[in-house]
Amino acid sequence: EDWAGLAQMYATAAAREPGNLELLQQQLFCHVRRGDFKEVQKVAQAACRLFHMPEGQREAFLLSQAAGLALGALQVPGPLQQPQPQGEQAGLQLSLASRMLEKLFSEGKLLTSEAVWLCKDIYVAQNRPEKAVELLLSSGAAKALP
């Protein structure tokens, strides 16, 4: 399927109708399906800036933003291999993503299993296993993980 074309269609529609959150969500989903995580991060960031979202919805977009940063920084060579950051820019992106998630965790706003596993993967990619273990043993992780 032409996810790039669909993403462009939603971007054009969202530009014509700037108050439509649904169009931005669909654009974000197209970028996820394409694997274009830089665009995922950009759309999520734009949605957070443009809309006063209810509790929970904003955090979902912030998680998308952090995931876009992290996944864009990681090059996954194969399904069983550990992802590794590629270059200085990737290290900065991972650092920013982990700080975003840590801030949300500390505020008690994003206690989902997806956020915990994403943050754990970021710590492992940053070669910070002690932070990954600390996270997994935290009370927030205990609430989020089944």
GUNUNU-22202 format. One record per atom (N, C-alpha, C): x, y, z. Coordinates in steps of 0.02 Angstrom, whole numbers. Example, Ala and Ser with C-alpha at 12.3 -4.5 7.8 and 13.67 -1.06 7.14 Angstrom:
2
REC      px      py      pz
REC     660    -284     390
REC     615    -225     390
REC     660    -165     390
REC     642    -112     354
REC     684     -53     357
REC     645       2     394
***
This chain:
146
REC      px      py      pz
REC      42     -59       0
REC       0       0       0
REC      44      62       0
REC      16     117     -23
REC      53     179     -29
REC      44     222      34
REC      80     204      87
REC      74     239     151
REC     100     311     145
REC     151     321     104
REC     178     388      95
REC     126     433      63
REC      91     407      13
REC      39     446     -20
REC     -19     461      26
REC     -38     411      66
REC     -92     422     114
REC     -72     473     167
REC      -9     469     190
REC      15     517     240
REC      13     587     211
REC      33     594     148
REC      31     660     115
REC     -40     685     108
REC     -86     640      92
REC    -156     658      86
REC    -183     685     152
REC    -167     649     207
REC    -190     671     273
REC    -156     737     293
REC     -93     746     275
REC     -58     808     291
REC     -90     867     255
REC    -108     857     192
REC    -142     910     153
REC    -210     925     183
REC    -247     873     201
REC    -313     883     231
REC    -307     918     299
REC    -257     899     339
REC    -248     930     404
REC    -227    1004     397
REC    -190    1020     345
REC    -171    1089     334
REC    -232    1132     315
REC    -279    1101     280
REC    -340    1137     260
REC    -390    1142     318
REC    -385    1094     364
REC    -431    1092     421
REC    -390    1084     485
REC    -356    1138     507
REC    -307    1132     561
REC    -335    1111     629
REC    -398    1115     640
REC    -426    1095     705
REC    -448    1023     709
REC    -432     983     659
REC    -456     914     656
REC    -403     866     681
REC    -411     844     743
REC    -363     798     773
REC    -364     730     739
REC    -421     708     716
REC    -427     643     682
REC    -382     638     621
REC    -377     693     583
REC    -333     693     525
REC    -260     686     544
REC    -240     719     598
REC    -171     712     622
REC    -158     641     647
REC    -207     611     680
REC    -198     543     704
REC    -189     495     645
REC    -229     503     593
REC    -223     459     536
REC    -156     470     500
REC    -133     532     497
REC     -67     546     468
REC     -13     511     509
REC     -18     515     575
REC      30     483     619
REC      31     407     607
REC     -28     377     602
REC     -33     304     591
REC      -1     284     525
REC      -9     325     473
REC      22     311     408
REC      98     311     414
REC     124     359     451
REC     197     362     460
REC     222     303     500
REC     183     280     549
REC     202     221     587
REC     205     161     541
REC     155     153     498
REC     154      96     452
REC     212      99     402
REC     233     159     383
REC     289     168     337
REC     356     155     372
REC     357     163     438
REC     419     158     475
REC     458     223     474
REC     424     278     460
REC     457     344     458
REC     449     377     526
REC     494     360     571
REC     486     380     641
REC     502     454     652
REC     541     485     608
REC     551     557     613
REC     485     594     603
REC     447     571     554
REC     382     602     541
REC     332     587     597
REC     336     527     626
REC     293     511     683
REC     306     561     738
REC     369     574     753
REC     388     620     806
REC     363     690     790
REC     370     712     727
REC     349     780     707
REC     273     788     714
REC     235     739     690
REC     162     744     693
REC     138     742     765
REC     167     699     806
REC     148     695     877
REC     163     761     912
REC     221     790     897
REC     240     853     927
REC     191     909     906
REC     173     910     842
REC     125     960     818
REC      57     952     851
REC      35     890     859
REC     -30     878     891
REC     -29     902     964
REC      25     890     999
REC      30     912    1069
REC      29     988    1074
REC      61    1022    1025
REC      62    1095    1026
REC      -6    1125    1007
REC     -40    1094     959
REC    -100    1124     931
REC    -163    1114     972
REC    -166    1060    1009
REC    -229    1042    1042
REC    -222    1040    1118
REC    -273    1063    1150
REC    -278    1055    1223
REC    -316     990    1234
REC    -278     937    1244
REC    -306     870    1247
REC    -325     852    1318
REC    -375     809    1324
REC    -393     785    1391
REC    -338     740    1419
REC    -339     732    1484
REC    -291     689    1519
REC    -292     620    1487
REC    -235     593    1474
REC    -230     527    1443
REC    -216     532    1369
REC    -252     573    1333
REC    -242     579    1261
REC    -176     614    1246
REC    -161     666    1283
REC     -97     702    1274
REC     -38     655    1287
REC     -44     614    1339
REC       9     568    1355
REC      20     517    1299
REC     -34     497    1266
REC     -27     450    1210
REC      13     482    1154
REC       2     546    1140
REC      40     580    1088
REC     112     591    1111
REC     123     604    1175
REC     191     611    1200
REC     229     545    1195
REC     193     490    1208
REC     224     424    1200
REC     242     413    1127
REC     198     432    1081
REC     213     426    1010
REC     273     468     991
REC     278     527    1020
REC     335     571    1007
REC     400     539    1031
REC     399     513    1093
REC     459     481    1120
REC     476     418    1080
REC     426     380    1061
REC     438     319    1022
REC     466     337     953
REC     442     390     924
REC     468     412     859
REC     541     431     864
REC     559     467     917
REC     630     485     928
REC     673     422     937
REC     650     378     980
REC     690     319     997
REC     696     272     937
REC     640     257     904
REC     643     210     848
REC     679     239     788
REC     676     305     780
REC     714     336     727
REC     789     333     740
REC     808     331     803
REC     879     328     821
REC     908     258     818
REC     866     209     826
REC     890     140     828
REC     887     107     759
REC     940      74     742
REC     942      35     681
REC     936     -38     703
REC     883     -71     684
REC     872    -140     705
REC     893    -186     648
REC     951    -218     653
REC     977    -258     598
REC     938    -323     585
REC     908    -352     634
REC     871    -414     625
REC     825    -426     684
REC     779    -473     677
REC     729    -483     729
REC     756    -507     796
REC     813    -541     796
REC     839    -567     859
REC     900    -528     884
REC     920    -477     848
REC     979    -439     867
REC     958    -378     907
REC    1001    -357     952
REC     988    -300     995
REC     995    -236     954
REC     946    -190     957
REC     953    -127     922
REC    1010     -85     950
REC    1045     -50     907
REC    1101      -9     928
REC    1093      61     899
REC    1106     113     939
REC    1103     181     912
REC    1160     192     862
REC    1145     230     810
REC    1194     243     757
REC    1213     317     757
REC    1271     333     784
REC    1297     401     781
REC    1278     445     839
REC    1309     504     840
REC    1298     552     894
REC    1227     578     897
REC    1197     591     838
REC    1128     616     835
REC    1081     564     866
REC    1093     501     852
REC    1051     448     879
REC    1056     447     956
REC    1116     457     982
REC    1125     459    1054
REC    1087     517    1086
REC    1086     574    1052
REC    1048     631    1077
REC     973     617    1075
REC     950     586    1022
REC     879     570    1016
REC     858     521    1071
REC     900     471    1084
REC     884     422    1137
REC     883     456    1205
REC     930     501    1216
REC     933     537    1280
REC     870     580    1289
REC     850     614    1237
REC     789     655    1241
REC     728     612    1253
REC     722     557    1217
REC     665     512    1226
REC     662     485    1298
REC     720     465    1325
REC     720     437    1393
REC     701     491    1443
REC     724     553    1433
REC     706     607    1479
REC     631     623    1476
REC     603     621    1415
REC     531     633    1409
REC     492     580    1448
REC     511     518    1440
REC     476     464    1474
REC     487     468    1550
REC     548     483    1571
REC     562     489    1643
REC     520     544    1675
REC     512     599    1639
REC     471     654    1665
REC     398     633    1672
REC     373     598    1622
REC     304     575    1625
REC     295     524    1681
REC     344     480    1690
REC     341     431    1744
REC     341     466    1812
REC     385     515    1820
REC     391     549    1885
REC     327     587    1902
REC     292     610    1851
REC     229     645    1862
REC     170     597    1869
REC     184     532    1860
REC     131     482    1865
REC      81     485    1808
REC     101     514    1752
REC      54     524    1697
REC      56     470    1643
REC     108     432    1640
REC     113     383    1586
REC     138     317    1615
REC      94     282    1646
REC     112     218    1676
REC      79     162    1636
REC     105     151    1576
REC      80      97    1533
REC     136      48    1520
REC     118     -13    1505
REC     170     -63    1491
REC     211     -43    1429
REC     178     -12    1379
REC     215       8    1320
REC     269      59    1336
REC     252     107    1379
REC     300     159    1398
REC     358     129    1438
REC     342      83    1483
REC     394      51    1523
REC     442      11    1479
REC     415     -29    1433
REC     458     -69    1389
REC     498     -26    1342
REC     469      28    1317
REC     506      74    1274
REC     565     104    1312
REC     552     128    1372
REC     604     158    1413
REC     658     107    1429
REC     638      46    1445
REC     686      -7    1459
REC     731     -19    1398
REC     700     -23    1338
REC     739     -33    1277
REC     787      24    1264
REC     766      84    1279
REC     811     142    1270
REC     871     136    1317
REC     858     119    1380
REC     914     111    1428
REC     962      57    1405
REC     936       2    1380
REC     980     -52    1356
REC    1021     -28    1297
REC     990       8    1250
REC    1026      33    1192
REC    1079      84    1212
REC    1067     120    1267
REC    1115     168    1292
REC    1169     136    1336
REC    1166      70    1343
REC    1212      32    1385
REC    1207      55    1458
REC    1145      62    1481
REC    1131      81    1550
REC    1087      28    1583
REC    1112     -33    1589
REC    1070     -87    1616
REC    1046     -75    1687
REC    1086     -38    1727
REC    1065     -25    1796
REC    1001      18    1798
REC     995      65    1750
REC     934     105    1746
REC     875      62    1724
REC     887      15    1678
REC     834     -29    1655
REC     808     -72    1712
REC     854     -99    1752
REC     833    -140    1810
REC     796     -97    1861
REC     822     -38    1874
REC     790       9    1921
REC     718      24    1898
REC     711      37    1834
REC     644      51    1807
REC     598      -9    1816
REC     621     -68    1798
REC     578    -128    1802
REC     559    -146    1873
REC     601    -125    1922
REC     586    -140    1992
REC     547     -84    2026
REC     534     -30    1990
REC     500      28    2019
REC     426      14    2032
REC     397      55    2076
REC     326      46    2092
REC     282      64    2031
REC     305     112    1990
REC     268     130    1930
REC     264      72    1881
REC     321      38    1873
REC     322     -20    1828
REC     278     -76    1856
REC     277     -84    1920
REC     236    -135    1951
REC     162    -123    1936
REC     142     -58    1934
REC      73     -41    1918
REC      58     -52    1844
REC     107     -38    1802
REC      97     -40    1730
REC     101    -110    1700
REC     144    -151    1728
REC     155    -217    1700
REC     110    -269    1733
REC      83    -313    1693
REC      38    -364    1722
REC      74    -414    1765
***
